[in-house]
Amino acid sequence: MYALLSGVTLVTGGVRQVLSVGVKAAAALILGVAGAAWFVISRIVKLLWLVVGGVARLSRSASARLVGQTGVRSSIMARRAARAELRAVVAEDPLRAQNRLLSLMTAALLAVLIGVVWWATSSATPSPSLVIVDLDSLNINLLATPGAAATVPAALPATPVPTVTPLPAVLEARGSLAFTVRERGQTDIWAVNIGSRAPIRIVGSPADDRDPAWSPDGRRLAFASRQDGNWEIYVYDLVTGATTRMTYDLSFQGGPRWSPDGQWLVYESYQGGNLDIYVVPVDGSQPAQRVTEHPAPDFSPAWSPDGRRIAFVSLRDGNQDIYLFSLDNPSDDAVVNLTNTPLRQEDYIAWSPDGRFLAYSALDEGVEKVFVRSSVDLQAPAQVLERGRMPAWSPDGASLVFAVDSLESTQLVASPFTDVGVATLIVPVPLGTARPTWSGAPLPPTLVNSGGVPLAVTSSLFIEQENRPDADGLYKLGQLVGVKAPSPYLSERVNDSFNALRESALKALGWDFLGELEDAFWQINRPPQPGEERRNWYMTGRQFGVNRNLIVGFPARMEIVREDIGVDVYWRLYVRVADDAQSGQLGEPLRRIPWDMLSRSQGDVEAYDQGGRLKAEVPGGYYVDFTELAADYGWQRVPAGSDWRANFNSANYWLFRKSGGLTWYAAMRELYTDGQLGGFAPTPAPPATQTQP
């Protein structure tokens, strides 16, 4: 439809251009003819005046001869005749009369020419500038099935169409993007038309909705959701608004992707204690079929455009690599390791539309990067495209879109792949936005005009109840009721968010993970242990530490995953759900290999030097990403100290902090005066002494 509208626009513009050129040519021809006529007329007039002047001179000569022959007139009459002849000669000067006549004719001719030009230009239809048609403003069902009649409005409003700035080359494929946004403790699916800066929420149940995937025709969206209690696969029809549940199992299902014909879905499922790849027909005519059977986790599948291969991520070789499974040889033994990078953990696979390339992202040297590699030449090295994560191809394969994070927000950026160019911002989105996916079809106008679905959770996750500061500008401490800790207090400016986080963790895990803390508040005179900072955030009442010993046991109640970001080492903390909730109603399986912190003290020299090592396998069972949950309430993880490999006390995987944008000293000044801070208070620099010359 867009091509049709573009064609109509181009044809209309061509006709207008032809009319404009014709009018201009006619005007030029008229001007040329008029100029030639003026030249001819001016020459004729000049010739006539020469003839008239000659006749007059001949008459005067004849009169003179006649006077000379008679010789009988008196002197008085001769003088009168001479004066009359002189006046006649002066009044009838041919040059002046000729100039006067030519001026009148020129003025008349110019008036005629002006009239001709005015008629020529006013009779032509003005040719407006080329504009990009906003399909959202037309009531046209672009996602209708082939052969269905489109609904076109009888008449458009008689308002001028504004000229739209042409899209950059990397966005010429147009269409729409879907992505996930997490807010108020839940994840919803949003979408936006390419060229628009007004995204809308299109899937927003009270539970988490994520992993969006467009169908090949752009009409349907597959996604994973907990809206019925556990993780299942659903398909949402954007035209009818209907949502269909595709899987029925208490176990975890997620990460759906479409087959190129739109008839099947491939997804990941945790059944029998193992995470594997499954396929299911969209029409429900057959039960789901298992594709991989390796004991290591297989996940994040993506179906190739030719329909004969499935790419997926697996931990079967001890690290996170990308593998290719052929439907022509459906055996785990025939699976090919495409990336084979022991020091890089790849994920988020996306096939190019022609099937020749695979895009993905991974942490590389402390930076999340987008990679592209050939799916034909398996020996060709990967190409680093840009800094970013979770790439998706444009419908024409000319560019990729991916997420780029900053300190305060995330941007969805498009970068050219087939041509030279620069990355272009598509739309700014909330921090942590994930899983962009690009469809060639625009969003239905009815959905856009509706503004999307509202946020299901309208209440705030917490409200900080704090008293006004006292005369010294100080706040108080708030007790953590029911929490076991050496000093169960936090600043009253953050204690309510902790209490709300504790309740949320209890609901998500099935047990009171934050009911017992290693530490919460330190008195200002408490000495730190080796490896702990002297200016410790525990003293501010804005930091708490979970029980670090929960990493011990089999299965351990807590697992940590190492993440090297920039020059710092961070830990993502996963907490195991209650034993009686290990059937899928809480949490989800692990996809990443945890860090074995205890191996440093088990006689392994390399593990001792490196501060530990990766575990041999991924623990089974269901876990909750506590790092993400804590961030919902403003509590951020703390990076490890620079000496964490040699000093266990500075590993810091158990610490969570809520600075509120304050420095350590500013946070301390909320609880203490400068006099109470003693040596912690900054000392004014002494004035510089001037040396006498």
Residue, then its C-alpha position, 0 to 999 in steps of 0.5 A: m500500500y505504501a508503494l501504491l501511495s508512493g506511486v500515485t504521489l510520484v505520478t501526480g507529481g510528474v503530471r504537475q511537473v509536465l504541466s508546469v514545464g508546458v506553461k513555462a514553454a508557452a510563456a517563453l514562446i509568447l515572449g519570443v513572438a512578442g519581441a520579434a513583433w516589436f522589432v518589426i513594428s519599430r523598423i516599419v515605424k522608423l521607415l514611415w517617418l523617413v518617408v514622411g520627412g522626405v516628402a516634407r522636405l521636398s514640399r518646402s523646396a518646391s515652395a521656395r522655388l515658386v517664391g523665387q520665380t514670382g519675386v513680386r511679394s512684399s518683404i513683410m509677407a516674406r518674413r511672415a512666411a519664413r516664420a510660419e515655415l520655421r514654426a512648422v519645421v520645429a513642430e513637426d521634428p520627425l525624430r521627436a515624434q518617432n521616439r514618442l510613438l515608439s514609447l507609446m507602442t513599447a508601453a502597450l506591448l509591455a502591458v500585453l506581455i504582462g497580461v499574457v504571463w499572468w494568464a499563463t501562470s494563473s491557469a497552471t496548478p501549483s506544484p507542491s513539495l513532495v511529502i511523505v504520506d503519514l499512513d497513520s492519518l489514513n483509515i486503511n487496513l494495511l494488515a488485512t489478509p491478501g484479497a481483503a478490501a481496504t477501508v478508505p475514507a470517503a473524504l479527507p479533511a480539507t486541511p493542508v498536509p504538512t511537509v514531513t522531513p524525509l527519513p534517513a536512509v537507514l530508516e527507509a524500510r519504514g514499518s514499526l518497532a516493538f520492544t519491552v519496557r520495564e516500569r513499576g516492577q513489571t515488563d510490558i510490550w511497546a511499539v512505535n511507527i518508524g519516523s514517529r516519536a510517540p511509542i504506545r503500549i500494545v501489550g500490558s497485562p498486570a503480569d510480565d509480558r516480554d520477548p516480542a516477535w513480529s509475524p512475517d506479515g506484521r499482523r501478529l505479535a508472539f510473546a511470552s507472558r505470565q498473565d495466567g500465572n506461569w510463563e507461556i507463549y501467546v499470539y496477539d492479533l493487532v487487527t482484531g485485538a484477540t490474544t491466543r494462548m499457544t502453550y499449556d504447561l506448568s513449566f517455563q516457556g519463552g523466547p518465541r520466534w516465527s517460521p518464515d511462512g508464519q505457520w510455526l513458532v520456535y521457542e525455549s521450554y524448561q521441561g524435565g529439568n532441562l532447557d531446550i528448543y521446541v516448535v509448535p504449529v500456530d493453528g494448534s493442529q499438532p502438539a509441540q515438538r522437541v528439537t534439541e535434547h542436549p543436557a546443557p541449556d539451549f535457548s534464544p532460538a531464531w528461525s532462518p529465512d529459508g526455513r531449514r535452519i534454527a540458530f540458538v544459544s547453548l552452554r553445551d561447550g562450557n560457555q555461551d556460543i551460537y549454534l546452527f541446527s539443520l532441519d535437513n539433518p535433525s540431530d544434536d550430533a550435527v549441530v554446528n558451533l558458529t561462534n566458538t568464543p570461550l571468552r565471549q558470551e553471545d546472545y540475542i540472535a537475529w537473521s538477516p532477511d536474505g539469510r546470509f548473516l546473523a547479528y547478535s550481541a555480547l560483552d566484549e572487553g567490558v563493552e556491549k557490542v553488536f556483531v555480524r557474521s556470515s551464516v554461509d562462510l562459517q570460517a569468516p570472522a565476526q564483524v563488530l558493527e557498533r556499541g549496543r545490545m539486542p540487534a534486529w534487522s530492518p525489513d530490507g536488510a540494509s540496517l540494524v536497530f539495537a539498544v544503546d544505554s547511557l546513565e539515564s536512559t536508553q536509545l533505540v538506534a539504527s545503523p547501516f549495514t550494506d551502505v556507508g552511513v552513520a547511526t541514527l536515533i530512532v526513538p529515546v526510550p526508558l532505561g533498560t528497554a530491551r528486545p527491539t524487533w522490526s516489522g515492515a508493516p506499520l501499526p494499525p491506525t485504529l491502534v495508534n489512534s487509541g493510544g495503546v493500552p493503559l498501564a495495568v499497575t497504576s499505584s506506586l511501588f512505594i512511598e517514602q514516609e519521612n519526617r522534616p529534618d530537625a533544626d540541624g537539617l538532620y534526618k532520623l533512622g527508621q527501624l526495619v521491623g521483623v528483619k534480623a541484622p546486627s543493627p536493623y536500621l536504615s535512613e528514613r529516606v530509604n527504609d520504606s523502599f526497602n520494606a516494599l522490596r522485601e515484600s516483593a521479593l517474598k511474593a516472587l520467591g516464596w520465602d523471606f529472602l530479606g528477612e535476615l541481613e548481614d548488615a544494614f547500618w554501621q555506627i560512625n565509629r565502627p572500624p572496617q574489616p580488611g578490604e572494606e572502605r573506611r568511608n563506608w556507605y553502611m554508615t549513611g543508612r543507605q546500604f544493606g548487605v544480604n547474607r553472603n553465605l547463601i552461595v554455599g550449598f547444593p543447590a545454593r540458595m543464591e547464585i552470582v553471575r559475573e559481568d565485566i562492565g567497563v573497568d569494573v566487575y559487577w555481579r548479577l544476583y539470582v535467588r532460588v525460589a522456594d522448594d515448593a514452588q519449583s514447578g514453574q509458577l515462580g521464577e525461571p531457569l538460569r541461562r548463564i553460568p554462575w561464578d564459583m567464588l568458593s573455588r578460590s579456596q579449594g586448592d585450584v591455583e588458577a581459581y585462587d589467582q582469578g578470584g574464582r572460576l565459572k561453575a562446571e554446569v548451570p544449576g537446575g531449577y527456578y530463580v529470580d533475578f534479584t538485581e533487576l527486582a532491587a533496581d525496581y525500587g531504586w537499590q543498585r548493586v555495588p561493583a567489586g573492589s579493585d582487589w576483590r580477587a585477593n580479598f573476599n571482603s571486597a567482592n561486594y556481590w552481597l551489597f545493594r545501595k541507594s545513594g539518591g544521587l548523593t555523594w558519601y559526604a552529602a549522605m552522611r550530612e543527612l544524619y550528622t553535623d560537621g562537628q559529629l563527623g569529626g575527621f570525616a568532615p573536609t578540612p578547609a585548605p589553609p590560605a596561601t601565604q604570599t612571599q615578599p619579593 
